[in-house]
């Protein structure tokens, strides 16, 4: 007899990737009489009966408004059930962008009502109450997203009432809409060239001569040289045609490794102080935008986050959009068992490896050591926010930060001792110095074996 073991539960947390959903619809159901209309009908009928039985014409005069309201509300009641269609202005937003949630009632009945948008984190409603009127079958509420990520915008509740409030439908909840908020890339620019260009088309100067824009030397004319490159002063002086030669312009390969093991600091959105993951994600977006605008190739990998797609090599504006969408799908610390070996597998040996991390989890430090051991050009971008340790809440928190920062300093020293530069992220110009040093080191003469 075989005994089947009980299935083991997966200790990893469940992470759902919400796809953008911009439209939703639902039937609001049949119109039902309200308590006010029922009360008006009962009181009007009772007053009419009492006036006839008691020969009291004054009761008919007193109940006349109730009779008019009851009869008018009944004659003007909607005859058909209605449907509600909710539309979000855009399924993909940037941090701080504003979009409208529009509600359309079909068929457009002669009714008024209200729509309510539930409150959700990182979504600001305008008006702040999240309540708007529905007139002529149309209503709208504006929302503003304040932090990157994929999330639902909140439940939309719809309530409609006919003339005199006689009949009502709702409140009915429409299925939630979902949006993807892309991180706003931080301000970044680098004047230094990217080391190790090995591609075909780009803006980086190669070490070999070819078709480019940077001057190399003046040499004699060869068949196939362009006539516009003829250097006439030297040609007239020597009596032979000479042309100017240039260095080839090539593209480089940049490998980004994003540390998603932790998200340190209070989450205040784009209007407040950033967390460590906010700095990391926005820095990754800024670096990607800079290199992809220079026609370089870029690869993005993440560690410590589950259900994040592996983004391969690409270039151009479409690849930048894919990079930002991948960054928006990061859920921090959702895969703590990730050792990073899969993330650094198959990396181009000539790629510039940029590791973006607050250097809190030792796993990321070990990955930087591994990349440097394999002979790859590795740079660690320190994304630890300075404000976390500047204003501790109490004495014990200050002591804990001091101990942790001492350990972190030892990890940084181990990277520097191996030859891996650690650069704090400060926006524009953060990588200029280290990229120039790497390019100068790559162009320096090297020792080789004599055969």
Steps between C-alpha positions, in 0.01 A plus 500: 500500500644834390455797726478829317670783689312814580578786264741748646397864508710744306666733753540774240238773518244512224561791267243591240596713203213734420462573132365842404121497469347822370138401438237329711123467470213358697122494498354709780185288519130590513356821634334462840272737687661698777371523853405865444286412197333212683431724797352772275268250330380354833444838664322642194271197479426506874425873491266460202312218670475696827380811313224310322395299806508795739378760251815701555594692182781669690681166515494489120662842487764401754584174319503658152883547494549136591260394227678715240843367602383138502323522163779702334771269629309193381433640151863616454656176619765340269358211301817310414796365700826695465863402460808689620830515311805626690806615302844599626671769296828306469613157612863611533589813695810667634546595863304819561284470187125568513236286327120511490266220599194550278163333564242473221144384559331317213231568404525856628192506722346818640660440834761644728742329732841486654815299441746417777865401456643305794824615655815297421865555590706720267190623317373852566140583410371829366272601662656371820170342612499278191133584431368652178159557347356320199313729264356407160650155534858621548726546803876522560754496784866596458775299667873554544743217558794584725720189500624253241360148485203300378184545706124523494358850507208417730139388475256724314151501654204638301158609627223646282158641590208614280288815521389589855720216623215258433706214356858406557760257375814416694730553670682257272874436495673477164800263467824674592726656242877453507780727386875480466688801635843534344780653707610848405872472415718718716706775340817337366760577239849367442761672285748214527502238224377147558793256516542197274286594196463189288187558292422637156317831544538740790652818633799357689847533358660168415868419520514407131484736201184517298206718405439737788519858616814516717830582328769231487778594257582619148606234252538453128196450282386142435240379251161517667568808715238771485591814311364725773771368733784627281732725700596761242777685692705182546417380149622824341813507712604140429371471144297184584144462618460464875181441697401528865421176678270463802429252772196276457186576699359189665243410760576342837314243706378606846381239752279631785451290813229640732492401867137453617574313824397794721304823499634715783332816624145636518313483173392856429462490123636745248409801715700381804835351587599192297558153636804296405303316233362829367855627451605169342209481255518865398878480460460190282247685285730803468804291408297301249365815340849647468667197342207406276483856366867454400407191293669266747365155575362426847404196704298515823491233772358511854572301816277461803168550316266230370315495167721766342572418134860465383561781256744410226729713289333789319534862399284794405188666635287184501759321711499792745123457534549130574766586759267740683212249492731233642609734779137580578424129552755460783357386833772548765624201700255260333773241428747499787642159403637639173877452493540705180679230299222495242511878467870517412496197273595559137629855540712638215866502615550842338195655666516782751337351812320752721372361830241730661460418868478663846759238606296365790454136398828302468364309198534802273852570625592139421360538146719805444802297616402219263473733199839654580656154543383407150700791360204724417505876536285548808382818670280505811260794525418566865129595528479524879300815592692733729193611694439154650788521747494877547179522701449182708186475708664411833829404661459129430425560132805726473717230658360234265571717197853568622575128533343422162689780324830373644429158352400664173824699496695175532315358199575812297867475597514139384365603159746786464787274603409262217503784251124555473421873525204594722339826388228677704200600291468879477329543164680669208872435486493211748682263264720742306813458709489122521412456129795719399731295720369176349541632145852623580588163652363316196712714264818457704770260369496153648767242551486198275694184443780504245479214259 
